[in-house]
Amino acid sequence: MSKFKPKGRGRKFIREENPNKIRRQMTKNHLDVLQNIEFSIVTAWRNNSKIDDKVVASALKTAIEGVVPVDELSVSLVKNIEDTRLLRADVPDEIWKNGLKVVLESVYNHSDAQTGDTDYLDFVSAFIY
């Protein structure tokens, strides 16, 4: 048995349902929610260049799990995400949470999410004006 454990790309966080099903549902029916979440992330990054993909992944996991973030950068990013959530009170909690999961999956698809990595942020910021 191999001791190899893949890092970064290819990691899966969505476990309750088929991630492809959730992704398809969100991109087909709730693209606005994904854009809102990504906008809040990119805005925070543009205001604080210390935010990297690792911080984004940590903040998204924190928001999904509903726990208190441990580091200062995650705190500020989670606050941005929560502020956006308040503006989108019309969105059911399950849809919002699925949106967070899809964005987290995107982080892992575009980045190794290690300290200093900004591959995901570079990618997504091209679509956020």
N, C-alpha and C positions, 0 to 999 in steps of 0.2 A: 504494500500500500504506500502510495506516494505521500510525502509530507508537504508537497507543494500546495500552497494556498494562494490563489490569484489575488492580486492587489489592484485597487483602482478600477479601471474600466471593466465592466462586466459584473461588478458586485450588484446584488439585488437587495433592495430594501423592502419593496412591496411584497408582502407575504400572504396577506389575508385572501386576496383574490389574484387572479391571473393579471400580472402587470400589463400585458398587452391589451387586455380587455379594458382596464382602467384607463390606460393611455388613449386608446381609441375613443372611449366615451368622453374623456375630457377634451381631446382635440376636436372632436366632432361637435359636441354640445356645449362646452364650457371654455372655449378658447379665451374668452375675456378674463376668466378667473386666472388662468395660467399667465396671461399677459400682466395682470395686476400684481401677481406674486413676483414675477420676474422684474417688473418695473421697480418694485420696492427694493429688491436685492441690488439691482444695478444702480439705483439712485444712492443707496447707502455706500456702495463701493466707490462711486464717483466722488462722494463727499469724504471718504476715508480710504485712502489707498492701502492701508494696512490690512484691509479685508481681503482674504484670499478664498480659494475654493474650499479649503479645509474648514474655514470659519462658516462659509455658506452651508456646507453639509452639516456641520454641528448645529447651526441655528435652525435649519429645517427639521432635523431630527428632534430638537428641543421643542419646536412648535408643534410637531406631529404628536409627540408624547405628552405635551402639556406640562413639562417640568421647567424648573428655573435654570436658565443658562449659567454656566460657571465662569466664563471669561468675559471680559469687558467688551470685546469686539462682538461676540455672539449676543450679548445683552442689547447692544445698539441695533444689531441687525434684526433680532427678534422683535424689538420695539417697532421698527419700521414695518415689519410684516404684520404685527398686531394692529398698527395704525391703519394699514390698508384693509385689514379684516373688518375693522369698525366701519370703514366707508362702504364695505360690501355686506352690510347686514342682511341684504336680500338673498344672499347665497346660503343655502343650508350647510350646516356644519360638516356633514359627510362629504359634500361636494368640495368644500374648502380643503378639508383634510386630504382628499384624493388629489386635489391640485398640488398641495405641498409634496405629496408622495411622488407625483409625476415630475415635478421640478427637481426633487432630490435625485430621482432616477436619471434625469438629464445631466445633473452635476457629475454623477458617476460614469455616465456614458462619454462625457467629454473631458474628464479629468481624472487624475489619480487621487485628487483631493488631499494632497500632501501640503505641508507648510510651504507657502510661497507660490504654489501653483495658481495660475489664473486662466487656464485654458477654457474652462466653462464660462467665466466672466467675460473673457475676450470674445468668445463665440456669441453669447447671448446679448452682449452690449451692442453688437452690430445691428440688432433688430429693435433696440430701445432708443427712442429719440427724446 
